[in-house]
Amino acid sequence: MKRSFKILLLVLSVAVLLGAPALYADPLPGSLQIRLTESVGGTSVTITDQGACAGSCVGWTADINGTLGVTTASGSLGGWTVNVTTGMGFPFIGGGNIQNQLDLNSVNATSAAGGGTLTVQVTQTGFNQPTGGYFLAAGGTLAGSGPGANVLYTASGTNNNTPFSTSFTIASLGPFTTAAFSGTTVGGAFSPTANPYSLTLTTAITSSGSGVTTYSGDVHLSAVPEPASVVLLGSGLAGLAFLGSRKKARK
């Protein structure tokens, strides 16, 4: 075996063992966004990671979290008061060989009776890694809610790499109607026909028609590691073992 090929094999083996993203690109930092939309008046706000507010931004500010990959906002929209909502994505979570992750947490919103539906979404573009499936987990409470109040969670992907696009449903949970709830599910593989692609997490909170509705909850999307990553890891270990045995044989 030529010395140059040995060196190349060693480099690739170490890269795999360290989880170096040699084959896949990560999402572009700063592409994380949060959008809130209320159904009664149709108003919405969109806040970009490290950026400003767009839309019906009276009472809202720019991203109030200084961490790249974390976007936090609060304000009022239609009949809803949103105390806080936080979206997390790359580079704060994900990256390398398991980059496909999104999180929408600390959502705390209250609506008067008949406030309609508040849709809270977090999205990120630039994903470029295939996966065998996804884990979707969510939980929360509906405090003081009356008949008709519910929460529905949806994870979506799209080949057109457009923020907030929901053309392909990966998995969903709910609707939940009880005071306290939680759930997990495994979604099917999202196999885009073109890369890069976008991912979006949606929390849809529908208020009661007869009383105050208060929601607090979290939802998280995480990709199942691609089988090829396991194969590469095994190849890397085998490569290191082979080089070690050759080195001993020469002594």
N, C-alpha and C positions, 0 to 999 in steps of 0.2 A: 504494500500500500504506500503510495507516495506521501511524503511528509506534508505537502501542501493540503492534500485531501484530509489527512489526520487533523490538521489544525482547523480546517473548516468544520469538520464533524464535531470537534471539541467545542468550538464557538457556538454552533447551533444547539448542541446539547445543553450547554450552560444557559443559553438564552431561554430555552424551553423550561428548564428547571427554575429559573428566576421569574417566569411568567412574562417575559418580554413580549410586547405586542408586535412581533415581526410580521405577522400576516394580515393584521386588521388595523384599520384606522379608528381612532376614538372620535366621539362627537366634538364639534368645535366648541371650545370654552366660550361661554356667553350666549349660547343658543338656547338655553333653558328659558321657558316662559310660563307664566301663570295667566289664566283667563277666567273671569267670573262673569256669568250671564244670568239675568233674572227674566223669567218668562212673561210676567204681567206687562211690563213696559218695554221689554226687549232691549234694555240697556246692558252694556257690558264694559268691562275694563280689562286691559291686557298690560301686564307688567313684565319687563324683560330683566333677566339676570344682570345686575350691575347697571341697569338702564332706567328709563323713564316710564311713566304711565301713559297709556294711549286709550282713547275712548271716553266714556263718561266719568272723567277723573276728578270731579268736584268732591273734595273730602278725602281723596286718595293721594298718595305720594309715589315717588319712585321706589325702587327696591330698597327696603330698609335693612337689608342684611348685607354686610360687607364681604361675606365669604363667597368666593367664586364657586358656582355650582349649587348655591342655595339662594332661593328667592322668597322673600317674605313681604306680605302686604296686609293692610287692614283698612276698613272704611265701611260705608253704607251704600247699598245698591237696591233701588226699588224699595220693597217692603222688608228687606233683609239688612241686618247689621252683622258685619263680619269682624269679629274681634281680632282674629289672626288666621292666616293661612300660609303654609310654607311648602314650597316644592323643592325637591332635591334631585340632582342629576350629576352628570360628569362635569368637572373632575372631582367633586366632593364624594360621590359614590360611583362605583363602577370603574372601568378602565382595564387595560390589558386584555387577558383572555376571557374575562367575564365582565364585559362592559355594559351589557344590556340591562340597565336598572333605572327605575324611576320611583320616586316616593312623593306622596302628597299627604303631609301629616299636620297635626296641630290645627286642623280646620275646626273653627268654633264659630257657629253662625246661629242667629236667632231671627225668627220671622213672626210678625203678627198674623192673626187668622187670615186665611185666604191670600197669603203672600205668593202663592204659586210655587214654581220650582227654581231653585238656585243651582246652577251648574258650575262646578269648580273643576278646572282642568289644569294639568301640568303637562308640558310637551317639550321634546328636545329633538333636534335634527342631527343628521350626520352619522347615524349608526351604520356600521358596515360589517357586521359579524353575523353569520347564520347561527341558528340555534335549534335544538331539538324540541324545544317547548318552553313554557313559562310557568312560574309560580305566581299566583295572585293571592294576596292575603289582605283582609280588611277587618276592621272592628270599630265599634263606637257606641254611642248612646243617643236616644231620642227622648229628651227630658221634657215633660209637660206637654207632650204631643197628644192630639186627639185623633179621631177617625180620619183616615186618608193620608196621614203622614207616613213617609217611607224614604228609604235611601237605597240607591242603586249604584253599583260600581262597575266600570267597564274599562278594559285595557284594549287599546287599538294600535294598529300599525298601518303604514301606507307606503307604497312604492315611490310616490312622487316627492318624498322628502319635504312635505309641506307641514308647517306647524299646525297643530290642532286638527289635522285631517283624521277622520275615523272610518276610512273606507273598508278596513278589514278588522273584524272583531277577533281578538286573540282569546279573551276570556271575560266572564262577567260573574258578579256575585250579587245576590239579592233579587228583588227588593226586600229589604229588612223593615219590619214594622214594630218590633218589640223595643222595650225601653233600653235594654242592653243586648248587644249582639256581636258576633264575630264569625268569620268564615274563611276558608281557604279553598283553592281549586287549582288544577293544573290545566293550562291552556295548550292548544295545539301549536305546532311549529308554524312560525311565520317565515315563509320562504319568499322573499322579495325577488321579483324578476329583474330588478335593477338596483344597484347600490349607488349612493347611500340611501337610507330610508329613515323615517321618523317614527317615534313612539309617543303615545298619548295616554294618560290616565285621567279618567273622568269620574267625578263624584256628583250625582244628581240627587239633591235633597228636595223633596216635595213637602210643603207645609200642610198642616191640617186646615180644613175649612172652617173649624169652629173654635180654635184656640191657639195659643202661642206655641210655636215649635222651636225647640233648641236642639241643635245637633253638635256633637263633638266626636271626631273620629280620625282614622288614619287608613291609608291604603298603600300597598307596596307591590311593585312588579319586579321580578328578578328572573333572568334567563337560566334555563337548565344548560350547563356547560355542553358545548358541542362535542360529540364523540371524537372528532378529529383531534381535539385538544388532549384527550386521554391517550390517543395513539401517539401523538407527538411526544408526550411526556414519557411514555414507555420507550420510544425510540431514543430519546435523550439519555435515559438511564442505561439502555443497552449500549449506546455509543460510549459512554463514560466507562462502563464495565469492560468493553472490548479494548479500549485504549489502555486501561489499567493492566489487563492481562498480557497485552503485547509488550508493555514496558517491563513487566516482571520476567517475561520469557527471555528478554535480551540480557538480563543480568547474569 
